[in-house]
Amino acid sequence: MRKVKRNISAEQLEMVAIVLKAISHPVRLEILEILEVEEPQSVSAIKEQLSVEVEQSMLSHHLIKLKDKGILVSQKEGKRILYRIKDRQILKIFDCMEKCSFI
């Protein structure tokens, strides 16, 4: 059996690890699913669509984590902060998950 060596640099592997760590929570993955359908959205609008009950403060924590890692961006509209996906390529992770035989 031949081993396949991918052409991915150490820096790219580091970035992938950072992104995977940032999205490695069910609520964060669901946030991405929600924003995939309609964006931008406020914290309260996202909270209403989550399949699990999450305190708004905890949801804000998840959103800030995704923003800090460059996955989401935000804009202020009056008193509300609206979130959207920075680069929709991140959504390909869902295609990978659907095709993955071990989940």
N, C-alpha and C positions, 0 to 999 in steps of 0.2 A: 504494500500500500504506500502510495506517495503522499508526502506531506505537502500541503499548500501553504506557501508563505505569502501573506498579503503584503501589498506595498503600502503599509501604513507606518508613518514615522512615530517616534516616541512622543513627540509633541501632540500629534493627532490622537494617539491612544490616551494621553493625559486629558485632552479635551473631551473625548468620548466618556471617559470615566467620570469627569465632573458633571456632564449632562445626565448620565445614567443615575448617578447618585442623587442629583437634584430632583429627578422625576420618579425616584424609587419609593413612592408612597401612593397608595390607592386614591387618595383625595386629589393629589397633584395630577395623576393621570386622568382622573375624571374632569378636573378643571380644563385640561387640554381638550378633552372630548367636547365639553360644553362650548369652549371658545372656537373649536373647529367649525361648529354649526353657525354660530353668530357671534360677531365681535364688532366693536368693543363692548364689554359688559362690566357693570359695576359689581362690587363685592356682594351687595344684597341680591342682585339678579342671579349671580352665580350660586349663592347660598340656596336660593329657592329651587334650583335645578339639581342640586346634589342628591344622590340616592341615599346618603346617610346624613344624620343630624350632626352638624358641626357648629360649634360656637363661632360667632362672627370674628372674634379675636383670633381663634385658631386658623380660620380660613384666611384672614389677613396675613398671618404668619406664613402660610403655605404660598400665598401669592407673592409676598415679598421675597421668599426664598427663590421662587421661579424667576422673578425679576432680577434679583441679584446675580443669578447665574446666566443671565442673558437670554432666557427662554421667553419671557414676557416683557412687554413694555407697557407703560402706563401714561395716561394723560389726565390732567385735572379738568373737570367740567363742573364749575361751581363748587359745591361742597363734596361732590362725588369724585372718586378716582375710577377711571375706566381702564380695563386691562384688555390687551390683545396679544396674540402670538407674534413674536418678533420675526421668526423665520418659519414658515409653514412646512419646511422640510422635516421638522421635528415630528410631524404627524405621521411620517412613514414608519415610526416605531410601532404604530398600531397594526400596520400591514405585517410587519415582522412578527408581532405577537400572534396574529391570527393564523399565520403559517407555521408557527412553532409547535412542534409535536409534544413538547414536554410540559406545556401549560394547559 
